[in-house]
């Protein structure tokens, strides 16, 4: 395999693999036992985990796009989107998790500290939103360790969780997560509810809080003027339809409702309004526990007695 996880052209085709080979790839990182609790704190029926990936200018910078136009779209997230998000959370007294690339935090250290000062969580989200599946293992490790140290220094809070940039997860990512001693990851998508990550069939003690692209604002609302990429949904169709349905079934099943959003996407006027409408819908239900990703991971790990990583 290449560093990106693609088949080496010189290697055998997948249909030529022996069972041990394809089984080895599948078992390398796998979902273990469910950590969905029988009950959430205070007898709540559902846990709601709001998260915001504060990418800002790091995505164009990662791609070497340094012209003002693309950078201004990222700047919008910090200048207009994030303040709207924080205002909404403050008015409703809701906690959230902000996954922040270290470069974004270095550009605006007051923003990183502002999240933790308001009681929110700051988690790891890469150095400059790099694509870790394209990196040599030593570079992925060095950037992750440097990011953890930088966020701790700037936010005043040592990160306990990670969401890899673009949810890329290389063959080495789990080893790095365990070396950092992190409580949880939020990049893998093997379930709707929390589960323990296995490494080669063995429990790791690392909690997975699974995201999903259907619960991510970026795939519905982003566009690229130089490609066919255009928004795939109107805000009310997504937030008042898909996301509301996701919450309703999570509430009925007694599970986790996790959302991934971006200040430069959800922070626009027409979108923050419908996000508030979704929160109003959730408020009409009994037994809702809002918590940071770290609080949810700690709760399910404690209740399950998951092994230490």
C-alpha positions in Angstrom: 0.0 0.0 0.0 1.1 3.6 -0.6 1.0 6.2 2.2 -2.4 7.3 1.0 -3.8 3.8 1.5 -4.1 3.2 -2.3 -2.9 0.0 -3.9 0.6 0.1 -5.2 0.4 -0.4 -9.0 3.3 -2.9 -8.8 1.5 -5.0 -6.1 -1.1 -7.7 -6.7 -4.7 -6.7 -7.3 -7.1 -7.0 -4.4 -8.8 -10.0 -6.0 -5.5 -11.7 -5.9 -5.0 -11.3 -2.2 -5.0 -14.3 0.1 -7.6 -14.3 2.9 -4.9 -13.4 5.5 -4.1 -10.2 3.5 -7.5 -8.8 3.1 -8.5 -9.8 6.6 -5.4 -8.1 8.0 -6.3 -4.8 6.4 -9.9 -5.0 7.8 -8.8 -6.0 11.3 -6.1 -3.3 11.7 -8.5 -0.7 13.1 -12.0 -1.9 13.9 -15.0 -1.1 15.9 -15.2 -3.0 19.2 -17.9 -3.3 21.7 -20.6 -0.6 21.8 -20.2 1.9 24.6 -23.8 3.2 24.4 -25.0 3.4 28.0 -28.3 2.2 29.2 -29.0 5.7 30.5 -27.4 9.1 30.1 -26.7 11.5 33.1 -29.7 12.7 35.1 -31.8 10.0 33.4 -31.5 11.7 30.0 -32.8 9.9 26.9 -30.3 11.2 24.4 -26.8 12.9 24.4 -26.3 15.8 22.1 -22.7 16.6 21.0 -22.3 19.8 19.0 -18.9 20.3 17.4 -17.4 23.0 15.3 -14.2 22.5 13.2 -12.6 26.0 13.2 -10.6 25.5 10.1 -10.5 29.2 9.0 -7.7 29.8 6.6 -5.9 26.5 7.1 -7.6 24.6 4.2 -6.5 26.9 1.4 -3.1 27.3 3.1 -2.7 23.5 3.2 -3.3 23.4 -0.5 -0.8 26.2 -1.1 -3.6 28.6 -2.1 -2.3 31.9 -0.8 -4.3 34.4 -2.8 -6.6 36.7 -0.8 -9.9 35.4 -2.3 -9.8 31.9 -0.8 -8.2 33.1 2.4 -11.0 35.6 2.9 -13.6 32.8 2.9 -11.7 31.2 5.8 -11.3 34.6 7.5 -15.1 34.8 7.5 -15.3 31.9 9.9 -13.2 33.7 12.5 -14.5 37.2 11.9 -18.2 36.6 11.5 -19.1 32.9 11.8 -17.5 32.0 15.2 -18.9 35.0 17.0 -22.4 34.0 15.8 -21.9 30.4 16.9 -20.6 31.6 20.4 -23.5 34.0 20.7 -26.0 31.2 19.9 -24.4 28.8 22.4 -24.3 31.5 25.1 -27.9 32.4 24.7 -28.9 28.8 25.1 -26.3 27.9 27.7 -25.0 25.0 25.6 -21.5 23.5 25.7 -19.7 22.5 22.5 -16.4 21.1 21.3 -14.2 23.2 18.9 -11.7 21.1 16.9 -9.0 23.6 16.0 -5.9 23.3 13.7 -2.9 24.6 15.5 -2.1 27.2 12.8 -5.6 28.7 13.2 -5.0 28.9 17.0 -1.6 30.5 16.4 -3.2 33.2 14.2 -5.8 34.0 16.8 -4.7 32.8 20.3 -7.5 34.9 21.9 -10.0 32.8 20.0 -8.6 29.5 21.3 -8.5 30.8 24.9 -12.0 32.3 24.4 -13.5 28.8 23.8 -12.1 27.3 27.0 -12.9 30.5 29.0 -16.5 30.0 28.1 -16.5 26.4 29.2 -16.2 24.8 25.8 -13.7 22.1 24.8 -10.8 22.5 22.4 -9.7 19.4 20.5 -6.9 18.5 18.1 -7.6 19.0 14.4 -4.2 18.8 12.8 -1.4 21.3 12.4 -2.6 23.1 9.1 -5.4 20.7 8.2 -2.9 18.4 6.5 -4.0 15.2 4.8 -2.4 12.7 7.1 -2.8 9.8 4.7 -0.4 11.5 2.4 2.3 12.0 5.1 5.2 9.8 6.2 4.4 8.3 9.6 7.1 10.4 11.4 5.6 13.6 10.0 2.1 12.7 11.0 3.3 12.0 14.5 5.5 15.1 14.9 2.6 17.4 13.7 0.1 15.7 16.1 2.4 16.1 19.1 3.2 19.7 18.2 -0.5 20.5 17.8 -1.3 19.0 21.2 1.4 21.1 22.9 0.4 24.3 21.0 -3.3 24.0 21.8 -2.5 23.4 25.5 -0.3 26.5 25.6 -2.8 28.7 23.8 -6.1 27.5 25.2 -4.9 26.6 28.7 -6.4 23.1 28.3 -4.6 19.9 27.3 -6.6 18.3 24.5 -8.0 14.9 25.3 -9.6 14.2 21.9 -8.9 14.4 18.2 -10.8 14.8 15.0 -8.3 14.2 12.2 -8.5 16.8 9.3 -11.0 15.6 6.7 -11.5 12.5 9.0 -8.4 11.0 7.3 -7.2 8.0 9.3 -3.9 6.5 8.2 -2.4 3.2 9.2 -0.4 5.0 11.9 -3.1 7.4 13.3 -4.3 5.1 16.1 -0.7 4.5 17.3 -0.3 8.3 17.6 -3.6 8.7 19.4 -2.5 6.1 21.9 1.0 7.6 22.3 -0.7 11.0 23.1 -2.9 9.2 25.7 -6.0 10.7 24.2 -9.4 9.7 25.6 -11.3 9.7 22.4 -11.3 10.1 18.6 -14.0 11.5 16.4 -13.0 10.5 12.9 -14.3 7.0 12.3 -17.8 6.0 11.2 -18.6 2.4 12.1 -21.6 3.2 14.2 -24.1 5.9 15.3 -23.2 5.6 19.0 -20.0 5.5 20.9 -17.8 2.4 20.7 -14.3 1.2 21.7 -11.7 1.1 19.0 -9.9 -2.2 18.5 -6.3 -2.5 17.2 -5.7 -5.9 15.5 -8.7 -7.3 17.4 -7.5 -6.0 20.8 -9.3 -3.4 22.9 -7.4 -0.1 23.1 -9.5 1.9 25.6 -9.9 4.7 23.1 -13.5 5.8 22.7 -14.8 6.6 19.3 -17.5 9.3 19.0 -18.5 8.6 15.4 -19.2 11.5 13.0 -20.9 11.0 9.6 -20.9 13.1 6.4 -24.7 13.3 6.5 -24.3 15.1 9.9 -21.7 17.6 8.5 -22.7 21.0 7.1 -19.8 21.2 4.6 -21.1 18.6 2.2 -24.5 20.4 1.8 -23.5 24.0 1.7 -20.0 24.4 0.3 -19.2 25.3 -3.3 -16.1 25.7 -5.6 -16.4 28.1 -8.5 -13.8 26.2 -10.5 -15.4 22.7 -10.2 -18.9 21.2 -10.4 -19.1 21.3 -6.6 -22.2 23.2 -5.6 -24.4 23.2 -2.5 -26.5 20.1 -2.4 -29.2 21.3 0.0 -31.1 24.3 1.1 -30.6 25.1 4.8 -34.1 24.2 5.9 -34.1 21.0 3.9 -30.9 19.9 5.7 -31.3 21.2 9.2 -35.0 21.0 9.5 -35.2 17.7 7.6 -32.2 15.4 7.6 -30.7 16.6 10.9 -34.0 16.8 12.7 -34.8 13.2 11.6 -31.3 12.1 12.8 -32.0 13.6 16.2 -35.5 12.2 16.5 -34.4 8.7 15.9 -31.4 9.1 18.3 -33.8 10.3 20.9 -36.1 7.3 20.3 -33.2 4.8 20.5 -31.6 6.5 23.5 -28.4 7.1 21.7 -26.0 9.9 20.6 -26.8 12.8 18.3 -23.5 14.2 17.1 -23.1 17.2 14.7 -20.1 18.4 12.8 -20.2 22.1 11.7 -17.8 24.8 10.6 -18.0 28.5 11.5 -17.3 29.5 7.9 -20.2 27.3 6.8 -22.9 27.2 9.4 -22.1 30.8 10.6 -23.8 32.5 7.6 -27.0 34.3 8.5 -29.4 31.9 6.6 -27.8 28.9 8.2 -27.3 30.0 11.8 -31.0 30.8 11.9 -32.1 27.3 10.9 -29.5 25.8 13.4 -31.3 27.7 16.1 -34.6 26.3 14.8 -33.1 22.8 15.2 -32.1 23.6 18.7 -35.6 24.8 19.4 -36.9 21.5 18.1 -34.6 19.6 20.4 -35.6 21.7 23.4 -39.2 20.5 22.9 -38.1 17.0 23.9 -37.6 15.6 27.4 -34.4 14.0 28.5 -31.7 15.8 26.5 -28.2 15.9 27.8 -25.9 18.5 26.0 -22.2 17.8 26.6 -18.8 18.3 25.1 -17.2 15.3 23.3 -14.8 14.9 26.2 -17.6 14.7 28.7 -19.5 12.1 26.7 -16.4 10.0 26.1 -15.5 10.1 29.8 -19.0 9.1 30.8 -19.3 6.1 28.5 -15.8 4.9 29.3 -16.5 5.1 33.0 -19.8 3.3 32.7 -18.4 0.6 30.5 -15.1 0.0 32.3 -13.3 0.2 29.0 -9.6 -0.8 29.2 -7.0 1.9 29.6 -5.3 2.8 26.3 
